[in-house]
């Protein structure tokens, strides 16, 4: 019997509409003693208080403030605290205030997402890459400029010259692939070198993030277009991501491209890897936690190191396929499908180098007590460093048990200093692999990249007093938004300050009166930090529910894949109703 896949479950265009509706319901329950009735424009007997209290619960200003607060917190909580000075927070806040009302008014993108959702997806990837506020702000604004809603000159006037220059660089970078007719290996290598030599490295990273976001949403495109983009990514963007040190970006780009170009091979490898899972938690996470607990519990190692970090990774599907084709192996013969890296921080007692080396060997003994070592795969680069100075202890262990045979796991053990030296060497090596054939040129570009990062930190550094610096270091995540809204610094958000934000978002200032009534629990006409903190917690709670809601809907869509179409419509409607009821109860 032929199976027709049901249509995907619709997701709300903008989460702020749903979030604000639910927030309003929560406050109505909390203020159930206050009678509220809908404003009738035909009634001239309504006094001012009733008119302001009875405005629509979905007023534009309230929805946009919810989106502004939620988006700012979601991005900044992923950023490194080094970049979160007061000036960088203001920069990001200004970019969001300028962008949100415009993005909400634009039509849906070709992949079905709202422009605001797309812009926030880009900003979150950049925040995870620990990019600074100027880069993240430029990525959000690029969606607005690309839609011709504002110009780069307007960005310069409202946000700053640095952000406008970065936007100019982004659009220069985006036009590079259109300058070639044939994408062979030689042309691809030349393009990568061109990227790395003549353009702001931050704009290159933003273009890579944009390409990753595009690759994550290719299902709406025809098959030939999916394959064309995937080939372009494999030839240009994935090696380029590796060249700038964004290895996780590079691996994901490779795997997505591999899935579209060679779907059968991808499914074969993916199924083989998944066959080794024994529960809901990924296998690599199980081993990572097991090793970390064993290392922390060892008294001898604790006497030598202050802290232990364990990182885990799967070998990418694409890298694994290349190894199978190159060496003619079977999947079970690949030794580094699973990988862990142990990084030790020696205590500052005596000779740090000597203590660190002993700690590495002690960690090796603990690993041998957990799993069976494969002796011929052990390589001691601590006793015998590589020519380039690389130092680390490499081991391969058999993690199979009586119930199931599993692939070998590779483990690297090193100190923090060894890891830093290895990463510095990897940066130059990555640039070399990414398209710069001259090793000296690769080293020079690496120095330029580091200098650019230092300059960005200096430019966004606070120039405030020691008292303000102290306040900044103790400021928690939600306090940042409160301080940005409290423009006169009196510790309260007044109705005038709230109106000003509403107007900056393009909403009528009167919407501030309704929002103030909803949030002002003690009815003193202003919002304290505690009252605003309660509001932010509710926004965060509701945004998480929205994300879970979308996850459940996607999961349901997958589970209904094998059911006839006529059997699914009623289930979808029932599921949506249950979700709405369950969320409204909270």
Secondary structure, DSSP 8 states (H G I E B T S, - for coil): ------------S-HHHHHHHHHHHHHHHHTTTS------TT-S---HHHHHHTS-TT-HHHHHHHHHHHHHHHHHTTS-GGG--HHHHHHHHHHHHHHHHHHHHS---TTS--HHHHHHHHHHHHHHTT--HHHHHHHHHHHHHHTTSS-HHHHHHHT-HHHHHHHHHHHHHHTGGGG-S---HHHHHHHHHHHHHHS-HHHHHHHHHHHHHHHTT-TTS-HHHHHHHHHHIIIIIHHHHHHTT-HHHHHHHHHHHHHHHSHHHHHHHHHHHHTT--SSS-HHHHHHHHHHHHHHH-HHHHTTEEEEEEEEEE--HHHHHHHHHHH---GGG-TTSEEEEEEEEE-SSS-HHHHHHHHHHHHHHHHHHHSEE-GGG-EETTTS--TT----EEEEEE---SS-----EEEEEEEHHHHHHHHHHHHHHHHHHTT---HHHHHHHHHHHHHHHHHHHHHT-----HHHHHHHHH--HHHHHHHHH-TT-SSSEEHHHHHHHHHHTTS-TTHHHHHHHHH-TT-SSEE-HHHHHHHHHHHHHHHHHHHHHHHHHHHHHHHTTTS-GGGTHHHHHHHHHHHHHHHHH-
